[in-house]
């Protein structure tokens, strides 16, 4: 399993921070993870696509849903 660091902007406070998305080379498809903002501590839901070990199409939303 590889790690793919991505910089995201918090859904709540708009500060940027890095997240470590877990990506498997053999997996292609959709994944969701929740990360707490390092500044305001609110949960950010990250929906993203993985294709050939690369992360694309990142969408952030409220992780409280």
HELIX and SHEET records of a PDB file:
SHEET    1   A 2 UNK A   2  UNK A   9  0                                        
SHEET    2   A 2 UNK A  16  UNK A  23 -1                                        
SHEET    1   B 3 UNK A  29  UNK A  36  0                                        
SHEET    2   B 3 UNK A  43  UNK A  51 -1                                        
SHEET    3   B 3 UNK A  54  UNK A  62 -1                                        
END                                                                             
